[in-house]
C-alpha cells in the first residue's frame, strides 16, 4: 500500500524568500524495516498469498442480479497474508525514523507556496510506494519591509528641514543601501519608487520595485531657543498661506461648508 503524503511547514526570512536559499530540514518519517527488508514477515519467512482473494486484494460479492467488488477483509487489500509478523515492525514492513533533506528554495517564492518532494513522504506498507512531501512556505514578518506580490514597501523617516529644503539619504534594500534624492517641498506620504529593487517573480523574469513612503518626523525635546526659532518661522509662514497649500485648501473647504449651511 502507498505511503501517506506529508506536509512540513518551513519558516523563511523575507530575504531568503526573495533571494532564494538552500535549507536543510529534519522530518519524522518511516523507513523500510531493516529486519524484514520491508516484507513485514519475520526473518527467514515470507508473506503468503491470501487464499480468500487469491492475491487480488479484492473479492466479489453476489447480491441477486448485482455483483459488488470489495476490499478483501482477510488481507486488507494487500493480496498477501503474514502468518509470522516481524518482531520489529509487527508486520508493517516499516519502522519510525528521522531523515534530513536538503530543499532548494527558488528566488521569489511567496507566502503559502508549496514545494513538492516526490517520494519523500511516508514509506509504503510492505514495500509499497512512498508518498510525497509537501514543504509549505511561511515567510516571517520583516522589521523594515513588507511585500505585496513582486513589490516591496518601506517607510523612510525624514526631518522637517530635509522635507522642506531637499537632500539625500541612504535607503536600505535587500541587497544593500542606495542613495535617494529628496526634492524640496516633499510632503508627508509621498511615495518614491526604486525600480528593480523588489522581488523577482517565481514564474517569470519580471522584477518588482521598492516603494518608499516618506514620513516627516516631528522633533521632540526642543530647547527654549529652538521653540522661539520655530515660533518665528511659523509666524513668517502664516503671513502667506500659499506656502501651506494643504492648510489653505482645508480652510477654503471649511469656509465653503459653513456658507452652504446659511
Number of C-alpha atoms within 10 A of each C-alpha: 14 15 20 18 18 18 16 16 13 13 15 21 12 23 19 19 22 23 16 16 14 10 13 10 13 11 17 13 16 21 21 25 24 13 18 24 17 23 26 30 27 22 14 8 15 18 18 13 17 20 13 16 20 13 18 17 20 19 17 12 11 10 8 6 5 7 10 9 10 12 16 20 13 15 20 14 19 21 21 22 21 20 14 16 21 24 13 17 21 16 23 21 28 28 18 13 11 11 12 10 13 10 15 12 19 17 18 24 26 22 17 12 12 18 18 16 16 12 16 21 25 24 28 22 25 24 20 18 16 22 19 19 21 19 21 17 20 18 19 13 12 11 8 13 19 16 18 11 15 21 20 22 18 18 17 19 15 20 15 18 13 17 21 14 13 17 14 12 16 12 16 17 17 17 10 8 11 13 10 16 13 18 14 13 14 19 15 15 13 13 18 17 15 17 12 14 19 25 27 21 19 15 9 8 10 12 16 19 17 25 22 22 17 21 19 19 14 9 8 6 7 10 9 9 9 11 12 12 12 13 12 11 11 11 11 11 13 11 9 11 13 12 12 11 11 12 12 13 13 11 12 11 12 10 11 11 11 9 9 7 6 5
